[in-house]
Amino acid sequence: MQIDGIEIAPETLREQWAVALMTKGVIVKLTIRQWNAKSSLKPEDLGIRFSNSDVRKFMNKYVYFGNEKLLPPDVIKEITYIANSARINLNNHSFDTLWGHFVPNTAFASWHEKNEVIRQDYIKAAKRLVERYDDIITIIRRDYAVMARDVWNRLYPNDQGGATDAFIEDFVFKVVDKIPSPASMIKKFGYEITYFTVPLPSFIEDDITRAETTKAERQEKTATKHLEAQLERETRKIIEEEYRERKKDMIDSFLSATVSSIRGHLSELCDDLIKSIARSPKGIRKTHVRRINKMIKDVNLLNFHNDEDISKILDELKREIIKFDGDRNDDYVMGRLTKLVEVAQEEFVPDEFSPFVEDIEAVAL
């Protein structure tokens, strides 16, 4: 293929296209910290005794007793649900690449808006946890007092009087003592977002080459540092050669995680829809329409690489699916879904491509 009268090999063109795509989004690292509210459970916590030290050693080596929860289940469930919602939201708006979650510019605003709502919910939930601290301690005392009586019965099966107040209080105290203070607890929660750009292969390679040449020329002027300069040149040469070898793998990995991934996902969705509609005695139902509309929205959101073949069919499908039942041609919809499966199974490479020079230069600067 020729660009501005210059013949460019297909592999080089593919590399330039991939590098340009890497500038069309950002790597998002989402770090959610929370107190796990668990403590290791020991045999004695359950009132379990061993006949001798050898059995105890065996149990310590082969048997794991698990954890005891230090927060009520409903509190843990709320915090965990919000944290999982944040991760799901990022997954739905990104591609899992070698460098992390790549959020294309086409999906960034949608992800950011939803993420901010989730982040605020998480902060509020953490604050509520501290505000409810005294009530939570009361619940933990009450619930673990029940366990204390059960443990007493295991330790002293022949005692008819039941667990003493002192035993229950000591048992409960040991559990509550593992719960951090409100000030310490709130510090264990965090919701952090970090942004990165994808390291662009051609720039890294050029930087390595320039750095090696400049460094070598400068250090060669100093005879006393000749050995140091030689060692550094050798080190950089090894790094450069290794990078050159890995560059193709990095390009392939990025395209596989993004362009190929969305096509593969689309193929699975359409295939599942086709089977579901075929099983339906009434053909396309409202649930199918909702699923198709959601699929179109999600795919268009992540179509940062301008996959025109897919976009064209999705537009045709959208125009037909919004029609009323009597006006909609179900056979045409099925045909478009089938066509999507066929197209999505093919590798996508743009027929025409001009490198996004301005975008690349902006990132380089």
DRENFILUM-966217 format. One record per residue (C-alpha): x, y, z. Coordinates in pm, whole numbers, plus 50000, padded with zeros to 5 digits. Example, Ala and Ser with C-alpha at 12.3 -4.5 7.8 and 13.67 -1.06 7.14 Angstrom:
BEGIN
<node><x>51230</x><y>49550</y><z>50780</z></node>
<node><x>51367</x><y>49894</y><z>50714</z></node>
! end
This chain:
BEGIN
<node><x>50000</x><y>50000</y><z>50000</z></node>
<node><x>50116</x><y>50356</y><z>49929</z></node>
<node><x>50080</x><y>50657</y><z>50159</z></node>
<node><x>50186</x><y>50995</y><z>50015</z></node>
<node><x>50358</x><y>50809</y><z>49733</z></node>
<node><x>50560</x><y>50590</y><z>49967</z></node>
<node><x>50517</x><y>50212</y><z>49955</z></node>
<node><x>50455</x><y>50069</y><z>50300</z></node>
<node><x>50467</x><y>49699</y><z>50378</z></node>
<node><x>50142</x><y>49547</y><z>50521</z></node>
<node><x>50312</x><y>49457</y><z>50850</z></node>
<node><x>50448</x><y>49809</y><z>50891</z></node>
<node><x>50106</x><y>49953</y><z>50811</z></node>
<node><x>49946</x><y>49724</y><z>51067</z></node>
<node><x>50200</x><y>49834</y><z>51326</z></node>
<node><x>50137</x><y>50202</y><z>51254</z></node>
<node><x>49762</x><y>50143</y><z>51277</z></node>
<node><x>49799</x><y>49968</y><z>51614</z></node>
<node><x>50021</x><y>50246</y><z>51749</z></node>
<node><x>49764</x><y>50504</y><z>51637</z></node>
<node><x>49488</x><y>50309</y><z>51812</z></node>
<node><x>49693</x><y>50307</y><z>52133</z></node>
<node><x>49659</x><y>50685</y><z>52147</z></node>
<node><x>49280</x><y>50658</y><z>52125</z></node>
<node><x>49231</x><y>50575</y><z>52489</z></node>
<node><x>49386</x><y>50551</y><z>52832</z></node>
<node><x>49486</x><y>50277</y><z>53074</z></node>
<node><x>49279</x><y>50299</y><z>53391</z></node>
<node><x>49400</x><y>50141</y><z>53713</z></node>
<node><x>49125</x><y>50111</y><z>53971</z></node>
<node><x>49239</x><y>50040</y><z>54326</z></node>
<node><x>48967</x><y>49980</y><z>54585</z></node>
<node><x>49087</x><y>49924</y><z>54938</z></node>
<node><x>48865</x><y>49797</y><z>55216</z></node>
<node><x>48902</x><y>49630</y><z>55552</z></node>
<node><x>48844</x><y>49260</y><z>55493</z></node>
<node><x>48677</x><y>49230</y><z>55837</z></node>
<node><x>48811</x><y>48880</y><z>55891</z></node>
<node><x>49033</x><y>48707</y><z>56141</z></node>
<node><x>49196</x><y>48365</y><z>56124</z></node>
<node><x>48996</x><y>48104</y><z>56309</z></node>
<node><x>49183</x><y>47876</y><z>56550</z></node>
<node><x>49066</x><y>47537</y><z>56679</z></node>
<node><x>49034</x><y>47668</y><z>57035</z></node>
<node><x>48802</x><y>47942</y><z>56909</z></node>
<node><x>48556</x><y>47664</y><z>56829</z></node>
<node><x>48618</x><y>47473</y><z>57150</z></node>
<node><x>48814</x><y>47199</y><z>56974</z></node>
<node><x>49075</x><y>47012</y><z>57177</z></node>
<node><x>49334</x><y>46759</y><z>57066</z></node>
<node><x>49430</x><y>46438</y><z>57241</z></node>
<node><x>49803</x><y>46508</y><z>57213</z></node>
<node><x>50062</x><y>46746</y><z>57063</z></node>
<node><x>50122</x><y>46523</y><z>56760</z></node>
<node><x>49758</x><y>46551</y><z>56653</z></node>
<node><x>49777</x><y>46927</y><z>56705</z></node>
<node><x>50084</x><y>46951</y><z>56482</z></node>
<node><x>49912</x><y>46740</y><z>56215</z></node>
<node><x>49603</x><y>46962</y><z>56221</z></node>
<node><x>49814</x><y>47277</y><z>56196</z></node>
<node><x>49990</x><y>47129</y><z>55893</z></node>
<node><x>49695</x><y>46989</y><z>55701</z></node>
<node><x>49371</x><y>47149</y><z>55824</z></node>
<node><x>49262</x><y>47510</y><z>55773</z></node>
<node><x>48976</x><y>47631</y><z>55991</z></node>
<node><x>48900</x><y>47940</y><z>55787</z></node>
<node><x>48804</x><y>48287</y><z>55909</z></node>
<node><x>48561</x><y>48452</y><z>56143</z></node>
<node><x>48379</x><y>48763</y><z>56022</z></node>
<node><x>48421</x><y>49078</y><z>56228</z></node>
<node><x>48137</x><y>49271</y><z>56068</z></node>
<node><x>47769</x><y>49180</y><z>56028</z></node>
<node><x>47703</x><y>49009</y><z>55690</z></node>
<node><x>47474</x><y>49288</y><z>55565</z></node>
<node><x>47746</x><y>49550</y><z>55621</z></node>
<node><x>48006</x><y>49341</y><z>55437</z></node>
<node><x>47760</x><y>49273</y><z>55156</z></node>
<node><x>47690</x><y>49644</y><z>55095</z></node>
<node><x>48058</x><y>49742</y><z>55075</z></node>
<node><x>48148</x><y>49442</y><z>54858</z></node>
<node><x>47855</x><y>49505</y><z>54623</z></node>
<node><x>47962</x><y>49864</y><z>54558</z></node>
<node><x>48326</x><y>49763</y><z>54503</z></node>
<node><x>48221</x><y>49491</y><z>54259</z></node>
<node><x>47996</x><y>49739</y><z>54076</z></node>
<node><x>48298</x><y>49962</y><z>54019</z></node>
<node><x>48501</x><y>49675</y><z>53873</z></node>
<node><x>48210</x><y>49561</y><z>53653</z></node>
<node><x>48162</x><y>49917</y><z>53528</z></node>
<node><x>48529</x><y>49936</y><z>53430</z></node>
<node><x>48515</x><y>49596</y><z>53262</z></node>
<node><x>48210</x><y>49702</y><z>53059</z></node>
<node><x>48388</x><y>50013</y><z>52930</z></node>
<node><x>48735</x><y>49875</y><z>52867</z></node>
<node><x>48954</x><y>49609</y><z>52713</z></node>
<node><x>49181</x><y>49393</y><z>52927</z></node>
<node><x>49520</x><y>49453</y><z>52766</z></node>
<node><x>49879</x><y>49368</y><z>52849</z></node>
<node><x>49911</x><y>49702</y><z>53030</z></node>
<node><x>49577</x><y>49692</y><z>53211</z></node>
<node><x>49223</x><y>49814</y><z>53140</z></node>
<node><x>49230</x><y>50018</y><z>52819</z></node>
<node><x>48933</x><y>50258</y><z>52812</z></node>
<node><x>48888</x><y>50401</y><z>52460</z></node>
<node><x>48799</x><y>50767</y><z>52423</z></node>
<node><x>48458</x><y>50665</y><z>52288</z></node>
<node><x>48372</x><y>50501</y><z>52621</z></node>
<node><x>48563</x><y>50720</y><z>52866</z></node>
<node><x>48290</x><y>50977</y><z>52939</z></node>
<node><x>48031</x><y>50706</y><z>53002</z></node>
<node><x>48268</x><y>50513</y><z>53230</z></node>
<node><x>48377</x><y>50825</y><z>53418</z></node>
<node><x>48022</x><y>50942</y><z>53483</z></node>
<node><x>47911</x><y>50606</y><z>53623</z></node>
<node><x>48236</x><y>50557</y><z>53811</z></node>
<node><x>48196</x><y>50890</y><z>53991</z></node>
<node><x>47849</x><y>50788</y><z>54114</z></node>
<node><x>47987</x><y>50454</y><z>54237</z></node>
<node><x>48286</x><y>50623</y><z>54401</z></node>
<node><x>48058</x><y>50857</y><z>54595</z></node>
<node><x>47842</x><y>50561</y><z>54701</z></node>
<node><x>48153</x><y>50380</y><z>54824</z></node>
<node><x>48271</x><y>50680</y><z>55026</z></node>
<node><x>47926</x><y>50721</y><z>55180</z></node>
<node><x>47909</x><y>50350</y><z>55267</z></node>
<node><x>48249</x><y>50368</y><z>55439</z></node>
<node><x>48138</x><y>50674</y><z>55636</z></node>
<node><x>47813</x><y>50504</y><z>55736</z></node>
<node><x>48015</x><y>50211</y><z>55861</z></node>
<node><x>48204</x><y>50440</y><z>56100</z></node>
<node><x>47886</x><y>50624</y><z>56199</z></node>
<node><x>47727</x><y>50288</y><z>56289</z></node>
<node><x>48036</x><y>50172</y><z>56475</z></node>
<node><x>47875</x><y>50146</y><z>56821</z></node>
<node><x>47568</x><y>49969</y><z>56683</z></node>
<node><x>47791</x><y>49725</y><z>56491</z></node>
<node><x>47990</x><y>49645</y><z>56805</z></node>
<node><x>47662</x><y>49575</y><z>56986</z></node>
<node><x>47552</x><y>49338</y><z>56709</z></node>
<node><x>47888</x><y>49159</y><z>56711</z></node>
<node><x>47871</x><y>49118</y><z>57091</z></node>
<node><x>47520</x><y>48978</y><z>57071</z></node>
<node><x>47593</x><y>48735</y><z>56787</z></node>
<node><x>47923</x><y>48607</y><z>56923</z></node>
<node><x>47769</x><y>48558</y><z>57268</z></node>
<node><x>47560</x><y>48284</y><z>57105</z></node>
<node><x>47875</x><y>48123</y><z>56970</z></node>
<node><x>48041</x><y>48151</y><z>57312</z></node>
<node><x>47766</x><y>47940</y><z>57470</z></node>
<node><x>47804</x><y>47676</y><z>57196</z></node>
<node><x>48181</x><y>47663</y><z>57250</z></node>
<node><x>48127</x><y>47626</y><z>57627</z></node>
<node><x>47901</x><y>47325</y><z>57567</z></node>
<node><x>48174</x><y>47163</y><z>57356</z></node>
<node><x>48441</x><y>47230</y><z>57616</z></node>
<node><x>48229</x><y>47123</y><z>57911</z></node>
<node><x>47962</x><y>46882</y><z>57779</z></node>
<node><x>47874</x><y>46753</y><z>58126</z></node>
<node><x>47819</x><y>47095</y><z>58282</z></node>
<node><x>47449</x><y>47159</y><z>58339</z></node>
<node><x>47481</x><y>47523</y><z>58442</z></node>
<node><x>47573</x><y>47659</y><z>58101</z></node>
<node><x>47834</x><y>47915</y><z>58005</z></node>
<node><x>47934</x><y>48160</y><z>58276</z></node>
<node><x>47909</x><y>48535</y><z>58223</z></node>
<node><x>48285</x><y>48563</y><z>58266</z></node>
<node><x>48350</x><y>48306</y><z>57990</z></node>
<node><x>48107</x><y>48476</y><z>57752</z></node>
<node><x>48252</x><y>48819</y><z>57823</z></node>
<node><x>48608</x><y>48698</y><z>57770</z></node>
<node><x>48513</x><y>48516</y><z>57450</z></node>
<node><x>48333</x><y>48818</y><z>57307</z></node>
<node><x>48610</x><y>49055</y><z>57415</z></node>
<node><x>48869</x><y>48857</y><z>57218</z></node>
<node><x>48657</x><y>48899</y><z>56903</z></node>
<node><x>48574</x><y>49267</y><z>56952</z></node>
<node><x>48936</x><y>49344</y><z>57033</z></node>
<node><x>49026</x><y>49248</y><z>56675</z></node>
<node><x>48804</x><y>49524</y><z>56535</z></node>
<node><x>49001</x><y>49844</y><z>56473</z></node>
<node><x>48894</x><y>50179</y><z>56616</z></node>
<node><x>48674</x><y>50405</y><z>56398</z></node>
<node><x>48973</x><y>50624</y><z>56304</z></node>
<node><x>49185</x><y>50322</y><z>56210</z></node>
<node><x>48897</x><y>50155</y><z>56024</z></node>
<node><x>48823</x><y>50448</y><z>55794</z></node>
<node><x>49189</x><y>50458</y><z>55686</z></node>
<node><x>49157</x><y>50103</y><z>55557</z></node>
<node><x>48911</x><y>50215</y><z>55291</z></node>
<node><x>49018</x><y>50383</y><z>54969</z></node>
<node><x>48899</x><y>50438</y><z>54613</z></node>
<node><x>49185</x><y>50539</y><z>54387</z></node>
<node><x>49205</x><y>50588</y><z>54010</z></node>
<node><x>49529</x><y>50618</y><z>53818</z></node>
<node><x>49561</x><y>50693</y><z>53448</z></node>
<node><x>49839</x><y>50578</y><z>53216</z></node>
<node><x>49902</x><y>50599</y><z>52845</z></node>
<node><x>50004</x><y>50290</y><z>52652</z></node>
<node><x>50381</x><y>50287</y><z>52589</z></node>
<node><x>50403</x><y>50338</y><z>52215</z></node>
<node><x>50638</x><y>50085</y><z>52054</z></node>
<node><x>50797</x><y>50310</y><z>51791</z></node>
<node><x>50866</x><y>50587</y><z>52040</z></node>
<node><x>51018</x><y>50351</y><z>52294</z></node>
<node><x>51236</x><y>50196</y><z>52032</z></node>
<node><x>51351</x><y>50537</y><z>51905</z></node>
<node><x>51415</x><y>50659</y><z>52258</z></node>
<node><x>51628</x><y>50355</y><z>52332</z></node>
<node><x>51831</x><y>50403</y><z>52016</z></node>
<node><x>51879</x><y>50776</y><z>52072</z></node>
<node><x>51965</x><y>50730</y><z>52437</z></node>
<node><x>52215</x><y>50460</y><z>52355</z></node>
<node><x>52387</x><y>50667</y><z>52085</z></node>
<node><x>52395</x><y>50989</y><z>52287</z></node>
<node><x>52516</x><y>50816</y><z>52600</z></node>
<node><x>52781</x><y>50624</y><z>52412</z></node>
<node><x>52918</x><y>50934</y><z>52239</z></node>
<node><x>52935</x><y>51128</y><z>52563</z></node>
<node><x>53097</x><y>50855</y><z>52767</z></node>
<node><x>53345</x><y>50758</y><z>52501</z></node>
<node><x>53505</x><y>51101</y><z>52547</z></node>
<node><x>53599</x><y>51007</y><z>52902</z></node>
<node><x>53868</x><y>50742</y><z>52903</z></node>
<node><x>53836</x><y>50671</y><z>53275</z></node>
<node><x>53476</x><y>50564</y><z>53224</z></node>
<node><x>53544</x><y>50346</y><z>52924</z></node>
<node><x>53456</x><y>50019</y><z>53097</z></node>
<node><x>53142</x><y>50166</y><z>53253</z></node>
<node><x>53033</x><y>50303</y><z>52916</z></node>
<node><x>53094</x><y>49969</y><z>52749</z></node>
<node><x>52890</x><y>49782</y><z>53009</z></node>
<node><x>52607</x><y>50029</y><z>52979</z></node>
<node><x>52608</x><y>50009</y><z>52598</z></node>
<node><x>52596</x><y>49631</y><z>52619</z></node>
<node><x>52309</x><y>49647</y><z>52865</z></node>
<node><x>52111</x><y>49887</y><z>52648</z></node>
<node><x>52184</x><y>49679</y><z>52340</z></node>
<node><x>52038</x><y>49372</y><z>52508</z></node>
<node><x>51729</x><y>49568</y><z>52614</z></node>
<node><x>51686</x><y>49715</y><z>52268</z></node>
<node><x>51718</x><y>49378</y><z>52096</z></node>
<node><x>51475</x><y>49219</y><z>52340</z></node>
<node><x>51228</x><y>49501</y><z>52286</z></node>
<node><x>51249</x><y>49471</y><z>51908</z></node>
<node><x>51171</x><y>49101</y><z>51941</z></node>
<node><x>50879</x><y>49166</y><z>52172</z></node>
<node><x>50733</x><y>49454</y><z>51973</z></node>
<node><x>50532</x><y>49230</y><z>51741</z></node>
<node><x>50398</x><y>49035</y><z>52038</z></node>
<node><x>50294</x><y>49362</y><z>52204</z></node>
<node><x>50120</x><y>49481</y><z>51887</z></node>
<node><x>49946</x><y>49144</y><z>51843</z></node>
<node><x>49844</x><y>49141</y><z>52209</z></node>
<node><x>49690</x><y>49488</y><z>52193</z></node>
<node><x>49494</x><y>49419</y><z>51873</z></node>
<node><x>49380</x><y>49083</y><z>52008</z></node>
<node><x>49262</x><y>49235</y><z>52336</z></node>
<node><x>49077</x><y>49518</y><z>52165</z></node>
<node><x>48979</x><y>49482</y><z>51799</z></node>
<node><x>48957</x><y>49102</y><z>51793</z></node>
<node><x>48802</x><y>49091</y><z>52139</z></node>
<node><x>48504</x><y>49311</y><z>52054</z></node>
<node><x>48441</x><y>49117</y><z>51734</z></node>
<node><x>48457</x><y>48786</y><z>51922</z></node>
<node><x>48220</x><y>48918</y><z>52188</z></node>
<node><x>47979</x><y>49044</y><z>51922</z></node>
<node><x>47985</x><y>48708</y><z>51745</z></node>
<node><x>47892</x><y>48526</y><z>52067</z></node>
<node><x>47611</x><y>48770</y><z>52149</z></node>
<node><x>47458</x><y>48744</y><z>51800</z></node>
<node><x>47487</x><y>48367</y><z>51793</z></node>
<node><x>47312</x><y>48343</y><z>52130</z></node>
<node><x>47037</x><y>48579</y><z>52011</z></node>
<node><x>46982</x><y>48378</y><z>51694</z></node>
<node><x>46938</x><y>48058</y><z>51895</z></node>
<node><x>46707</x><y>48228</y><z>52146</z></node>
<node><x>46485</x><y>48375</y><z>51871</z></node>
<node><x>46474</x><y>48042</y><z>51688</z></node>
<node><x>46344</x><y>47875</y><z>52006</z></node>
<node><x>46073</x><y>48137</y><z>52051</z></node>
<node><x>45732</x><y>48033</y><z>51907</z></node>
<node><x>45641</x><y>48401</y><z>51860</z></node>
<node><x>45969</x><y>48499</y><z>51697</z></node>
<node><x>46132</x><y>48821</y><z>51815</z></node>
<node><x>45994</x><y>48927</y><z>52152</z></node>
<node><x>46041</x><y>49241</y><z>52364</z></node>
<node><x>46322</x><y>49076</y><z>52558</z></node>
<node><x>46506</x><y>49015</y><z>52231</z></node>
<node><x>46457</x><y>49376</y><z>52126</z></node>
<node><x>46602</x><y>49498</y><z>52457</z></node>
<node><x>46900</x><y>49263</y><z>52423</z></node>
<node><x>46967</x><y>49373</y><z>52066</z></node>
<node><x>46944</x><y>49742</y><z>52156</z></node>
<node><x>47182</x><y>49692</y><z>52448</z></node>
<node><x>47423</x><y>49501</y><z>52226</z></node>
<node><x>47422</x><y>49780</y><z>51967</z></node>
<node><x>47482</x><y>50044</y><z>52234</z></node>
<node><x>47765</x><y>49852</y><z>52402</z></node>
<node><x>47945</x><y>49764</y><z>52079</z></node>
<node><x>47923</x><y>50119</y><z>51942</z></node>
<node><x>48060</x><y>50247</y><z>52273</z></node>
<node><x>48374</x><y>50036</y><z>52236</z></node>
<node><x>48411</x><y>50072</y><z>51859</z></node>
<node><x>48701</x><y>50318</y><z>51897</z></node>
<node><x>48882</x><y>50165</y><z>51599</z></node>
<node><x>48604</x><y>50265</y><z>51356</z></node>
<node><x>48504</x><y>49917</y><z>51243</z></node>
<node><x>48286</x><y>50033</y><z>50954</z></node>
<node><x>48179</x><y>49682</y><z>50849</z></node>
<node><x>48027</x><y>49619</y><z>51191</z></node>
<node><x>47888</x><y>49972</y><z>51227</z></node>
<node><x>47703</x><y>49951</y><z>50896</z></node>
<node><x>47526</x><y>49626</y><z>50987</z></node>
<node><x>47448</x><y>49750</y><z>51338</z></node>
<node><x>47286</x><y>50064</y><z>51191</z></node>
<node><x>47076</x><y>49850</y><z>50957</z></node>
<node><x>46975</x><y>49627</y><z>51247</z></node>
<node><x>46886</x><y>49926</y><z>51465</z></node>
<node><x>46662</x><y>50082</y><z>51200</z></node>
<node><x>46466</x><y>49759</y><z>51168</z></node>
<node><x>46447</x><y>49656</y><z>51533</z></node>
<node><x>46284</x><y>49983</y><z>51646</z></node>
<node><x>45981</x><y>49920</y><z>51424</z></node>
<node><x>45655</x><y>49792</y><z>51572</z></node>
<node><x>45589</x><y>49418</y><z>51572</z></node>
<node><x>45360</x><y>49427</y><z>51271</z></node>
<node><x>45597</x><y>49640</y><z>51064</z></node>
<node><x>45923</x><y>49474</y><z>51161</z></node>
<node><x>46068</x><y>49211</y><z>50929</z></node>
<node><x>46189</x><y>48938</y><z>51163</z></node>
<node><x>46359</x><y>48749</y><z>50880</z></node>
<node><x>46560</x><y>49059</y><z>50796</z></node>
<node><x>46666</x><y>49096</y><z>51161</z></node>
<node><x>46775</x><y>48733</y><z>51174</z></node>
<node><x>46963</x><y>48785</y><z>50849</z></node>
<node><x>47149</x><y>49086</y><z>50989</z></node>
<node><x>47237</x><y>48894</y><z>51307</z></node>
<node><x>47366</x><y>48605</y><z>51096</z></node>
<node><x>47570</x><y>48847</y><z>50885</z></node>
<node><x>47717</x><y>48998</y><z>51201</z></node>
<node><x>47832</x><y>48655</y><z>51314</z></node>
<node><x>48002</x><y>48597</y><z>50978</z></node>
<node><x>48172</x><y>48937</y><z>50966</z></node>
<node><x>48274</x><y>48929</y><z>51332</z></node>
<node><x>48457</x><y>48601</y><z>51280</z></node>
<node><x>48685</x><y>48762</y><z>51021</z></node>
<node><x>48998</x><y>48954</y><z>51117</z></node>
<node><x>48950</x><y>49328</y><z>51092</z></node>
<node><x>49216</x><y>49535</y><z>50922</z></node>
<node><x>49120</x><y>49874</y><z>50772</z></node>
<node><x>49114</x><y>49888</y><z>50392</z></node>
<node><x>49255</x><y>50238</y><z>50400</z></node>
<node><x>49456</x><y>50390</y><z>50677</z></node>
<node><x>49645</x><y>50713</y><z>50720</z></node>
<node><x>49850</x><y>50728</y><z>51040</z></node>
<node><x>49709</x><y>50969</y><z>51298</z></node>
<node><x>50026</x><y>51177</y><z>51294</z></node>
<node><x>49885</x><y>51468</y><z>51490</z></node>
<node><x>49755</x><y>51245</y><z>51767</z></node>
<node><x>50079</x><y>51051</y><z>51789</z></node>
<node><x>50288</x><y>51367</y><z>51803</z></node>
<node><x>50065</x><y>51506</y><z>52076</z></node>
<node><x>50118</x><y>51196</y><z>52289</z></node>
<node><x>50492</x><y>51198</y><z>52220</z></node>
<node><x>50519</x><y>51555</y><z>52342</z></node>
! end
